[in-house]
Amino acid sequence: MRKAFGVVMAAAFSLSLLAAGAARAEVTLRAVGFIPKNHPLLAQAQAWVNEVNTTLNGKLRINYVGGPEVIPAFQQAGAVGKGVVDIAFNPTAFYQSTFPEAGAFVLSRKSVTEERVPGGFRDHMVAQHERLNLRYVGRALWSPFYFWTTKPADSLASLSGRKLRTSALYDRFMKAVNVVPVTIPEGDTYTALEGGTVDGFGWPLAGPRERGWTKVARHVIDLPFFGSNNVVIIMNLDKWKALPPDVREAIDRITAAFEPKMVEHYRKAEAAEWAELEKAGVVRTKFRDEADNRRFVDTAYEVEWKNLETKIPAGVAELRRLTGN
């Protein structure tokens, strides 16, 4: 009897060890980005992945599998919500049609640290993203946007009628300054510029020189807008909830420390890129009239707030407070 009891206990102990080993098994998550993985604009996405993988080695591994060649950029947020892929580095403009509050990301006047104050912008967006079965993890990019053109633009009126490549974010702004927005995949932009399909594009500083776009569009309107950008890290909410509490806490801690470093990386990269653009013969200009300069930037923000007022009128006051507007 004692021998049989001992055998049972030994078997139970072995099973408990196996169960503990299973509980400690490393979790692998798949991630995608809205542009190619090696694009300089998403350099910090890879840095975040590396930091998470190093810190949580043996507990969690993120496999950053690629960009729009894996899942088209405009479908990535939906794919994360459905669990087709686990994580995406995606602009909120790409899923704003089903999540109007996402428009506030580019309108934030607060630093990434200020956004993380308890009860602040980040907490609000974490709660709101759950409607899409998404967990908002944090920001992946800081970089203001610019209009790049094939011909000089010395006044706001001189932009009228020009066709600029867009990808959802600046459509309303472009229309408000009488620019014709043309939606073109990032990978087709050079061909569109070279063939005259578009007269320029909206984009941050990183990328156009390396992609060859500045061989055709050699003028930058040096009036940056939407400085906080809108590329975020989103995760499938079910996958997030299934992670052990200590792993979730670690991801939040890593991301909170990562965001200020990410901002500093892009600030330095911008300064370096301006120098390279100057060497490449790219011309950096403002409009002649200071009133035009102010109107240009103000319009970018005004049209987005007006759009939010039509979509979520009851939520705009709170979003203005949370974003420092």
Residue frames relative to the residue before (quaternion, step in Angstrom):
aa qw qx qy qz dx dy dz
M 1.0000 0.0000 0.0000 0.0000 0.00 0.00 0.00
R 0.6669 0.4986 -0.2999 0.4655 3.53 0.97 -1.01
K 0.6389 0.5375 -0.3231 0.4456 3.56 1.00 -0.82
A 0.6506 0.5136 -0.3070 0.4676 3.55 0.98 -0.91
F 0.6403 0.5261 -0.3202 0.4591 3.58 1.03 -0.86
G 0.6487 0.5261 -0.3120 0.4529 3.54 1.05 -0.88
V 0.6324 0.5296 -0.3254 0.4622 3.56 1.02 -0.81
V 0.6478 0.5220 -0.3108 0.4596 3.57 0.97 -0.92
M 0.6715 0.5039 -0.2917 0.4584 3.57 0.92 -0.95
A 0.6456 0.5180 -0.3178 0.4624 3.57 1.01 -0.83
A 0.6457 0.5139 -0.3130 0.4702 3.53 1.02 -0.85
A 0.6489 0.5190 -0.3153 0.4584 3.56 0.99 -0.86
F 0.6438 0.5243 -0.3166 0.4587 3.56 1.03 -0.86
S 0.6424 0.5237 -0.3131 0.4637 3.57 1.00 -0.86
L 0.6547 0.5101 -0.3081 0.4650 3.56 0.98 -0.86
S 0.6411 0.5202 -0.3317 0.4564 3.57 1.03 -0.77
L 0.6286 0.5251 -0.3310 0.4685 3.57 1.07 -0.72
L 0.6439 0.5157 -0.3134 0.4704 3.54 1.01 -0.85
A 0.6511 0.5135 -0.3113 0.4642 3.56 0.97 -0.85
A 0.6485 0.5108 -0.3191 0.4655 3.57 0.98 -0.83
G 0.6405 0.5222 -0.3220 0.4620 3.54 1.05 -0.83
A 0.6401 0.5230 -0.3212 0.4622 3.57 1.03 -0.82
A 0.6480 0.5278 -0.3162 0.4489 3.56 1.02 -0.88
R 0.7151 0.4362 -0.2531 0.4841 3.56 1.11 -0.67
A 0.3927 0.7362 -0.4796 0.2716 3.60 1.24 -0.01
E 0.5157 -0.6603 0.4584 0.2965 3.56 -0.97 0.91
V 0.3018 -0.7404 0.5787 0.1607 3.56 -0.94 0.98
T 0.1602 -0.7798 0.5990 0.0865 3.58 -0.95 0.91
L 0.0870 -0.7855 0.6125 0.0179 3.55 -0.90 1.01
R 0.3171 -0.7458 0.5574 0.1802 3.58 -1.05 0.79
A 0.1033 -0.8031 0.5866 0.0191 3.57 -0.96 0.96
V 0.0942 -0.7692 0.6291 0.0615 3.56 -1.23 0.61
G 0.2608 -0.7508 0.5850 0.1615 3.55 -1.30 0.41
F 0.5944 -0.6202 0.3884 0.3335 3.55 -1.19 0.53
I 0.7393 0.2179 -0.1655 0.6153 3.58 1.30 -0.27
P 0.7253 -0.4349 0.2697 0.4606 3.63 -1.16 0.29
K 0.6355 -0.5985 0.3592 0.3301 3.52 -1.05 0.87
N 0.7333 0.4256 -0.2330 0.4763 3.59 1.04 -0.76
H 0.4210 0.7125 -0.4701 0.3066 3.61 1.24 0.11
P 0.5150 -0.6768 0.4210 0.3154 3.65 -0.82 0.92
L 0.5851 0.5963 -0.3726 0.4040 3.58 1.15 -0.50
L 0.7519 0.3242 -0.1991 0.5385 3.59 1.19 -0.50
A 0.2288 0.8136 -0.5081 0.1660 3.58 1.17 0.50
Q 0.7027 0.4793 -0.2773 0.4468 3.57 0.98 -0.77
A 0.5050 0.6102 -0.4364 0.4269 3.58 1.23 -0.22
Q 0.6646 0.4823 -0.2946 0.4886 3.56 0.96 -0.89
A 0.6185 0.5415 -0.3456 0.4525 3.60 1.05 -0.73
W 0.6463 0.5100 -0.3171 0.4708 3.59 1.01 -0.80
V 0.6327 0.5266 -0.3237 0.4665 3.58 0.97 -0.88
N 0.6609 0.5160 -0.3092 0.4488 3.58 0.89 -0.93
E 0.6683 0.5088 -0.3002 0.4521 3.56 0.97 -0.90
V 0.6468 0.5050 -0.3182 0.4748 3.57 0.97 -0.83
N 0.6792 0.5042 -0.2951 0.4444 3.59 0.86 -0.96
T 0.6634 0.4990 -0.3063 0.4659 3.59 1.00 -0.79
T 0.6964 0.4854 -0.2729 0.4527 3.56 0.88 -0.99
L 0.7863 0.3043 -0.1404 0.5191 3.56 0.96 -0.89
N 0.1800 0.8160 -0.5251 0.1613 3.56 1.17 0.57
G 0.7858 0.2639 -0.2285 0.5105 3.55 -0.79 1.08
K 0.7237 0.3730 -0.2301 0.5331 3.58 1.25 -0.36
L 0.8060 -0.0247 0.0723 0.5870 3.57 0.95 -0.92
R 0.0090 -0.7742 0.6328 0.0076 3.53 -1.09 0.76
I 0.2075 -0.7557 0.6112 0.1107 3.54 -0.93 1.00
N 0.1736 -0.7698 0.6097 0.0750 3.55 -0.81 1.06
Y 0.1823 -0.7906 0.5808 0.0659 3.58 -0.26 1.33
V 0.1506 -0.8794 0.4493 0.0460 3.54 0.07 1.35
G 0.7668 -0.3360 0.2091 0.5054 3.62 1.14 -0.30
G 0.5915 -0.5953 0.4406 0.3188 3.51 -1.33 -0.40
P 0.8458 -0.1629 0.1138 0.4950 3.58 -1.03 -0.78
E 0.5426 0.5948 -0.4170 0.4219 3.60 1.22 -0.17
V 0.6404 0.4922 -0.3120 0.5002 3.58 1.27 -0.39
I 0.7554 -0.0846 0.0973 0.6424 3.56 0.92 -1.05
P 0.5085 -0.6522 0.4524 0.3339 3.64 -0.74 0.94
A 0.6221 -0.6179 0.3405 0.3394 3.55 -0.93 0.99
F 0.7024 0.4732 -0.2795 0.4523 3.59 0.90 -0.90
Q 0.6847 0.4686 -0.2849 0.4800 3.61 1.24 -0.26
Q 0.4862 0.7268 -0.4074 0.2634 3.57 1.23 -0.28
A 0.6487 0.5109 -0.3393 0.4506 3.62 0.89 -0.83
G 0.6550 0.5050 -0.3065 0.4712 3.58 0.96 -0.85
A 0.6439 0.5243 -0.3178 0.4577 3.56 1.03 -0.80
V 0.6351 0.5068 -0.3319 0.4791 3.59 1.05 -0.70
G 0.6511 0.5278 -0.3157 0.4449 3.57 0.93 -0.87
K 0.7157 0.4323 -0.2407 0.4929 3.58 1.08 -0.75
G 0.5137 -0.6720 0.4065 0.3455 3.59 1.24 -0.16
V 0.3604 0.7249 -0.5026 0.3033 3.59 1.25 0.33
V 0.7433 0.0220 -0.0077 0.6686 3.53 1.19 -0.73
D 0.5125 -0.7153 0.3992 0.2576 3.60 -1.06 0.65
I 0.8037 0.1064 -0.0024 0.5854 3.58 1.02 -0.84
A 0.0122 -0.7815 0.6229 0.0331 3.57 -1.17 0.59
F 0.2570 -0.6805 0.6617 0.1818 3.50 -1.30 0.63
N 0.1745 0.8371 -0.4682 0.2226 3.53 0.14 1.35
P 0.4669 -0.6516 0.5059 0.3187 3.62 -1.03 0.66
T 0.5016 -0.6695 0.4547 0.3057 3.57 -0.90 0.89
A 0.5485 0.6150 -0.3986 0.4024 3.62 1.18 -0.45
F 0.6344 0.5659 -0.3279 0.4121 3.58 1.15 -0.61
Y 0.7764 0.2344 -0.1795 0.5568 3.60 1.21 -0.27
Q 0.3198 0.7879 -0.4679 0.2408 3.54 1.29 0.42
S 0.5655 0.6144 -0.3897 0.3883 3.61 1.15 -0.51
T 0.7511 0.3231 -0.1963 0.5413 3.60 1.13 -0.60
F 0.7562 0.2498 -0.1325 0.5901 3.55 1.33 -0.09
P 0.1748 -0.8537 0.4795 0.1032 3.62 0.48 1.21
E 0.5995 0.5956 -0.3629 0.3925 3.60 1.02 -0.76
A 0.5271 0.6560 -0.3991 0.3641 3.58 1.20 -0.49
G 0.5621 0.6238 -0.3798 0.3880 3.58 1.17 -0.49
A 0.6016 0.5961 -0.3545 0.3964 3.59 1.17 -0.46
F 0.5169 0.6635 -0.4253 0.3340 3.61 1.15 -0.42
V 0.7201 0.4277 -0.2646 0.4780 3.60 0.86 -0.87
L 0.6640 0.5238 -0.2955 0.4442 3.58 1.22 -0.38
S 0.4709 0.6970 -0.4361 0.3199 3.58 1.24 -0.17
R 0.2205 -0.7659 0.5943 0.1074 3.54 -0.98 0.95
K 0.5813 0.6057 -0.3609 0.4061 3.58 1.28 0.03
S 0.5378 -0.5975 0.4795 0.3520 3.54 -1.23 0.48
V 0.6529 -0.5115 0.3723 0.4165 3.57 -1.24 0.33
T 0.6268 0.5222 -0.3376 0.4696 3.59 1.13 -0.61
E 0.6595 0.5064 -0.3065 0.4633 3.59 0.94 -0.86
E 0.6227 0.5530 -0.3429 0.4346 3.58 1.07 -0.68
R 0.6970 0.4828 -0.2644 0.4595 3.58 1.18 -0.56
V 0.3605 0.7081 -0.5200 0.3134 3.61 1.19 0.24
P 0.5626 -0.6202 0.4111 0.3602 3.64 -0.83 0.89
G 0.8068 0.2072 -0.1919 0.5190 3.54 -0.85 1.03
G 0.5538 0.6417 -0.3674 0.3829 3.56 1.31 0.11
F 0.8376 -0.2318 0.1627 0.4672 3.52 -1.33 -0.42
R 0.6692 0.5024 -0.3213 0.4433 3.60 0.83 -0.90
D 0.6647 0.5009 -0.3151 0.4562 3.59 0.83 -0.93
H 0.6236 0.5392 -0.3320 0.4584 3.57 1.03 -0.80
M 0.7101 0.4619 -0.2633 0.4615 3.58 0.87 -0.94
V 0.5642 0.5619 -0.3888 0.4636 3.59 1.14 -0.52
A 0.6870 0.4841 -0.2805 0.4637 3.58 0.86 -0.98
Q 0.6902 0.4935 -0.2920 0.4413 3.59 0.89 -0.91
H 0.6356 0.5488 -0.3332 0.4288 3.60 1.02 -0.72
E 0.5598 0.6260 -0.3933 0.3743 3.58 1.13 -0.51
R 0.5454 0.6147 -0.3954 0.4104 3.59 1.19 -0.44
L 0.7230 0.3924 -0.2233 0.5229 3.59 1.19 -0.58
N 0.4608 -0.6752 0.4251 0.3886 3.57 1.34 0.18
L 0.5050 0.6150 -0.4272 0.4293 3.53 1.06 0.91
R 0.2472 -0.7055 0.6376 0.1862 3.50 -1.27 0.52
Y 0.2769 -0.7312 0.5986 0.1743 3.58 -0.73 1.06
V 0.2115 -0.8114 0.5385 0.0835 3.56 -0.55 1.20
G 0.7183 -0.3797 0.2733 0.5149 3.58 0.87 -0.90
R 0.6371 -0.5203 0.4093 0.3948 3.53 -1.34 -0.15
A 0.2515 -0.7898 0.5463 0.1209 3.56 -1.07 0.78
L 0.7963 0.1908 -0.0610 0.5707 3.57 1.25 -0.33
W 0.0363 -0.7383 0.6716 0.0508 3.52 -1.19 0.68
S 0.3886 0.6926 -0.5384 0.2817 3.56 -0.64 1.08
P 0.3631 -0.7299 0.5279 0.2382 3.60 -0.71 0.99
F 0.4566 -0.6838 0.5109 0.2510 3.54 -1.31 0.38
Y 0.1412 -0.7719 0.6165 0.0641 3.54 -1.28 0.53
F 0.3619 -0.6493 0.6009 0.2939 3.53 -1.34 0.21
W 0.1423 -0.7630 0.6290 0.0441 3.54 -0.91 1.06
T 0.0549 -0.8361 0.5458 -0.0092 3.61 -0.82 0.95
T 0.5218 -0.6412 0.4705 0.3086 3.55 -1.23 0.54
K 0.7616 0.2052 -0.1288 0.6011 3.57 1.26 -0.48
P 0.6211 -0.5654 0.3754 0.3920 3.61 -1.09 0.59
A 0.1308 -0.7491 0.6428 0.0924 3.54 -1.26 0.53
D 0.0762 -0.8480 0.5241 0.0199 3.59 -0.27 1.21
S 0.7686 0.1747 -0.1402 0.5992 3.57 1.30 0.07
L 0.6370 -0.5186 0.3970 0.4096 3.55 -1.25 0.32
A 0.6399 0.5400 -0.3205 0.4430 3.56 1.03 -0.80
S 0.6294 0.5632 -0.3397 0.4139 3.60 1.09 -0.65
L 0.5993 0.5557 -0.3634 0.4472 3.59 1.24 -0.23
S 0.4936 0.7053 -0.4115 0.2991 3.56 1.19 -0.52
G 0.8278 0.2189 -0.1866 0.4816 3.56 -0.86 1.04
R 0.5394 0.6188 -0.4207 0.3861 3.58 1.18 -0.20
K 0.3352 -0.7311 0.5641 0.1870 3.55 -1.12 0.74
L 0.0157 -0.8122 0.5824 -0.0298 3.56 -0.63 1.14
R 0.5119 -0.6392 0.4857 0.3057 3.53 -1.03 0.86
T 0.0211 -0.7922 0.6094 -0.0258 3.55 -0.95 0.94
S 0.1472 -0.7710 0.6065 0.1270 3.56 -1.32 0.10
A 0.7722 -0.3610 0.1378 0.5044 3.57 0.93 1.05
L 0.6700 0.5495 -0.3349 0.3701 3.60 0.78 -0.93
Y 0.8235 0.2766 -0.1298 0.4779 3.58 0.76 -0.97
D 0.2830 0.7994 -0.4979 0.1817 3.62 1.20 0.22
R 0.7099 0.4579 -0.2717 0.4609 3.60 0.73 -1.05
F 0.6347 0.5273 -0.3226 0.4638 3.56 1.02 -0.81
M 0.6570 0.5150 -0.3152 0.4515 3.57 0.86 -0.95
K 0.6700 0.4940 -0.3070 0.4614 3.57 0.87 -0.91
A 0.6505 0.5394 -0.3171 0.4305 3.59 1.02 -0.78
V 0.7330 0.3293 -0.2255 0.5508 3.61 1.18 -0.47
N 0.5669 -0.6675 0.3341 0.3485 3.56 1.28 0.64
V 0.4169 0.6432 -0.5078 0.3933 3.54 1.13 0.75
V 0.3744 -0.7119 0.5480 0.2296 3.57 -1.12 0.70
P 0.2385 -0.7887 0.5455 0.1530 3.64 -0.44 1.14
V 0.0849 -0.7829 0.6160 0.0207 3.58 -0.93 0.95
T 0.2796 -0.7816 0.5373 0.1489 3.58 -0.52 1.18
I 0.0990 0.7842 -0.5960 0.1414 3.54 -0.63 1.23
P 0.5080 -0.6333 0.4747 0.3399 3.65 -0.90 0.78
E 0.6345 -0.5631 0.3717 0.3770 3.56 -1.06 0.76
G 0.6932 0.5096 -0.2808 0.4252 3.58 0.91 -0.89
D 0.6973 0.4535 -0.2691 0.4854 3.61 1.22 -0.35
T 0.4104 0.7611 -0.4403 0.2417 3.58 1.28 -0.05
Y 0.6574 0.5147 -0.3369 0.4353 3.61 0.85 -0.88
T 0.6506 0.5148 -0.3155 0.4607 3.59 0.92 -0.89
A 0.6545 0.5150 -0.3067 0.4607 3.58 0.99 -0.84
L 0.6469 0.5034 -0.3119 0.4804 3.59 1.04 -0.75
E 0.6866 0.5003 -0.2790 0.4477 3.55 0.84 -1.03
G 0.7330 0.4238 -0.2337 0.4780 3.56 1.02 -0.80
G 0.5174 -0.6722 0.4009 0.3461 3.58 1.26 -0.05
T 0.3542 0.7300 -0.5060 0.2927 3.58 1.22 0.32
V 0.7754 0.0948 -0.0613 0.6212 3.57 1.16 -0.68
D 0.4015 -0.7147 0.5316 0.2131 3.55 -1.28 0.55
G 0.7922 -0.0641 0.0456 0.6052 3.55 1.25 0.24
F 0.2704 -0.7582 0.5723 0.1565 3.55 -1.26 -0.32
G 0.3650 -0.6623 0.5912 0.2803 3.53 -1.35 0.21
W 0.2357 0.7640 -0.5603 0.2165 3.61 -0.82 1.01
P 0.5303 -0.5777 0.4881 0.3832 3.62 -1.19 0.32
L 0.7039 -0.4643 0.3180 0.4335 3.60 -1.27 -0.11
A 0.6929 0.4970 -0.2927 0.4327 3.58 0.93 -0.86
G 0.7560 0.4265 -0.2984 0.3968 3.53 -0.92 0.92
P 0.6811 0.5214 -0.3343 0.3905 3.65 0.67 -0.94
R 0.6521 0.5052 -0.3303 0.4586 3.62 0.95 -0.76
E 0.6870 0.4824 -0.2870 0.4613 3.58 0.88 -0.95
R 0.6964 0.4695 -0.2706 0.4705 3.58 1.07 -0.71
G 0.5330 -0.6616 0.3866 0.3588 3.58 1.29 -0.06
W 0.4253 0.7315 -0.4543 0.2786 3.59 1.24 -0.02
T 0.6659 0.5282 -0.3077 0.4277 3.59 1.06 -0.73
K 0.4848 0.6267 -0.4562 0.4050 3.59 1.24 0.04
V 0.7345 0.3523 -0.1949 0.5463 3.56 1.22 -0.56
A 0.7602 0.2614 -0.1450 0.5769 3.59 0.89 -0.95
R 0.0035 -0.8635 0.5004 -0.0629 3.56 0.03 1.34
H 0.6662 0.4696 -0.3008 0.4952 3.58 1.24 0.24
V 0.1063 -0.7788 0.6167 0.0431 3.57 -0.92 0.95
I 0.3104 -0.7074 0.6010 0.2052 3.56 -0.87 0.96
D 0.2497 -0.8268 0.4929 0.1048 3.54 -0.23 1.33
L 0.4344 0.6246 -0.5067 0.4054 3.52 0.62 1.25
P 0.1398 -0.8450 0.5109 0.0730 3.59 0.34 1.25
F 0.0439 -0.7869 0.6155 0.0075 3.55 -1.12 0.73
F 0.8034 0.2342 -0.2094 0.5059 3.58 -1.29 0.40
G 0.0276 0.8804 -0.4726 0.0295 3.56 0.91 0.97
S 0.6770 0.5076 -0.3160 0.4292 3.60 1.02 -0.63
N 0.3552 -0.7611 0.4712 0.2693 3.57 1.33 -0.18
N 0.2906 -0.7799 0.5323 0.1550 3.59 -1.26 0.04
V 0.4432 0.6659 -0.4822 0.3573 3.59 1.18 0.45
V 0.0263 -0.8341 0.5479 -0.0574 3.54 -0.55 1.21
I 0.4318 -0.6366 0.5665 0.2956 3.53 -1.38 0.24
I 0.0251 0.7944 -0.6051 0.0459 3.57 -0.64 1.12
M 0.1421 -0.7877 0.5975 0.0478 3.55 -1.10 0.79
N 0.5791 -0.5556 0.4590 0.3812 3.56 -1.18 0.54
L 0.4725 -0.7178 0.4348 0.2693 3.58 -0.68 1.11
D 0.6357 0.5274 -0.3394 0.4500 3.61 0.97 -0.75
K 0.6509 0.5010 -0.3130 0.4768 3.57 1.01 -0.85
W 0.6230 0.5465 -0.3333 0.4496 3.56 1.04 -0.81
K 0.6953 0.4828 -0.2738 0.4567 3.57 0.84 -1.00
A 0.6546 0.5246 -0.3106 0.4470 3.59 1.15 -0.63
L 0.5557 0.6012 -0.4027 0.4093 3.61 1.20 -0.30
P 0.5693 -0.5823 0.4431 0.3749 3.60 -1.08 0.60
P 0.6341 -0.5674 0.3630 0.3798 3.63 -1.03 0.68
D 0.6659 0.5070 -0.3195 0.4443 3.59 0.94 -0.82
V 0.6298 0.5179 -0.3329 0.4736 3.60 1.13 -0.63
R 0.6391 0.5134 -0.3262 0.4707 3.60 0.97 -0.81
E 0.6561 0.5121 -0.3061 0.4621 3.55 0.95 -0.91
A 0.6467 0.5215 -0.3166 0.4577 3.57 1.01 -0.81
I 0.6387 0.5195 -0.3302 0.4617 3.62 0.95 -0.83
D 0.6532 0.5024 -0.3128 0.4724 3.59 0.94 -0.84
R 0.6630 0.5052 -0.3010 0.4633 3.56 0.95 -0.88
I 0.6474 0.5173 -0.3094 0.4665 3.58 0.96 -0.90
T 0.6894 0.4916 -0.2842 0.4498 3.58 0.90 -0.95
A 0.6248 0.5382 -0.3368 0.4545 3.60 1.02 -0.76
A 0.6865 0.4527 -0.2734 0.4991 3.58 1.04 -0.76
F 0.6335 0.5627 -0.3158 0.4269 3.57 1.12 -0.73
E 0.6449 0.5916 -0.3440 0.3403 3.60 0.81 -0.97
P 0.6801 0.4606 -0.3241 0.4693 3.69 0.77 -0.81
K 0.6349 0.5152 -0.3297 0.4720 3.61 1.06 -0.73
M 0.6158 0.5475 -0.3301 0.4605 3.56 1.09 -0.77
V 0.6487 0.5140 -0.3132 0.4657 3.59 0.94 -0.91
E 0.6651 0.5053 -0.3007 0.4603 3.57 0.91 -0.94
H 0.6036 0.5579 -0.3496 0.4497 3.59 1.05 -0.76
Y 0.7263 0.4419 -0.2582 0.4588 3.58 0.79 -0.99
R 0.5843 0.5542 -0.3801 0.4550 3.61 1.11 -0.55
K 0.6797 0.4725 -0.2849 0.4833 3.58 0.90 -0.92
A 0.6430 0.5293 -0.3204 0.4512 3.57 1.01 -0.83
E 0.6261 0.5381 -0.3392 0.4511 3.60 1.04 -0.73
A 0.6502 0.5161 -0.3179 0.4581 3.57 0.90 -0.92
A 0.6681 0.4896 -0.2926 0.4778 3.58 0.96 -0.88
E 0.6630 0.5175 -0.3108 0.4428 3.59 0.99 -0.82
W 0.6009 0.5472 -0.3685 0.4514 3.61 1.01 -0.70
A 0.6459 0.5182 -0.3188 0.4611 3.59 0.99 -0.83
E 0.6681 0.4884 -0.3030 0.4725 3.60 0.96 -0.83
L 0.6367 0.5292 -0.3268 0.4558 3.59 1.01 -0.77
E 0.6313 0.5273 -0.3286 0.4642 3.57 1.04 -0.78
K 0.6385 0.5177 -0.3192 0.4717 3.59 1.01 -0.83
A 0.6984 0.4739 -0.2633 0.4673 3.57 1.07 -0.78
G 0.5660 -0.6423 0.3668 0.3640 3.59 1.27 0.06
V 0.4150 0.6887 -0.4898 0.3371 3.58 1.20 0.37
V 0.3013 -0.7782 0.5339 0.1363 3.55 -0.85 1.05
R 0.2003 -0.7871 0.5809 0.0534 3.54 -0.86 1.09
T 0.1281 0.8273 -0.5296 0.1368 3.61 -0.40 1.18
K 0.2672 -0.6867 0.6419 0.2122 3.51 -1.44 0.26
F 0.6143 -0.5125 0.4192 0.4293 3.57 -1.28 0.02
R 0.6188 -0.5686 0.3935 0.3727 3.59 -1.18 0.53
D 0.7472 0.3798 -0.1913 0.5108 3.55 0.99 -0.93
E 0.4463 -0.7103 0.4766 0.2629 3.58 -0.71 1.06
A 0.5919 0.5645 -0.3656 0.4442 3.59 1.13 -0.59
D 0.6252 0.5254 -0.3262 0.4760 3.58 1.07 -0.72
N 0.6322 0.5434 -0.3267 0.4454 3.56 1.01 -0.84
R 0.6786 0.4790 -0.2855 0.4781 3.57 0.92 -0.94
R 0.6557 0.5252 -0.3133 0.4428 3.57 0.93 -0.92
F 0.6088 0.5710 -0.3420 0.4318 3.58 1.02 -0.83
V 0.7302 0.4206 -0.2440 0.4799 3.59 0.69 -1.09
D 0.6506 0.5247 -0.3256 0.4421 3.60 0.90 -0.86
T 0.6367 0.5453 -0.3283 0.4352 3.57 1.01 -0.82
A 0.5940 0.5813 -0.3649 0.4197 3.59 1.00 -0.78
Y 0.7272 0.4234 -0.2370 0.4856 3.57 0.89 -0.94
E 0.6430 0.5570 -0.3292 0.4098 3.58 0.93 -0.87
V 0.6861 0.4897 -0.3111 0.4389 3.59 0.85 -0.91
E 0.6507 0.5107 -0.3260 0.4577 3.59 1.07 -0.66
W 0.6434 0.4930 -0.3325 0.4821 3.60 1.01 -0.70
K 0.6347 0.5218 -0.3322 0.4631 3.58 1.01 -0.75
N 0.6334 0.5230 -0.3298 0.4653 3.56 1.02 -0.76
L 0.6542 0.5041 -0.3152 0.4675 3.58 0.96 -0.83
E 0.6213 0.5503 -0.3411 0.4414 3.59 1.05 -0.70
T 0.6712 0.4739 -0.3020 0.4834 3.59 1.11 -0.60
K 0.7006 0.4749 -0.2621 0.4637 3.59 1.12 -0.68
I 0.8085 0.0193 0.0435 0.5865 3.56 0.85 -1.01
P 0.1032 -0.8538 0.5064 0.0617 3.62 0.60 1.11
A 0.6823 0.4982 -0.2948 0.4464 3.58 1.01 -0.76
G 0.7228 0.4644 -0.2494 0.4469 3.60 1.19 -0.43
V 0.4966 0.7045 -0.4127 0.2946 3.58 1.23 -0.31
A 0.6365 0.5397 -0.3428 0.4314 3.61 0.89 -0.86
E 0.6703 0.4890 -0.2962 0.4732 3.57 0.95 -0.87
L 0.6515 0.5064 -0.3183 0.4666 3.60 0.98 -0.79
R 0.6181 0.5280 -0.3487 0.4665 3.59 1.02 -0.70
R 0.6518 0.5090 -0.3158 0.4651 3.57 0.97 -0.83
L 0.7002 0.4915 -0.2707 0.4414 3.57 0.86 -0.99
T 0.7313 0.4107 -0.2268 0.4951 3.60 1.13 -0.64
G 0.5176 -0.6664 0.4076 0.3491 3.60 1.24 0.04
N 0.5001 0.6350 -0.4342 0.3977 3.57 1.17 0.62
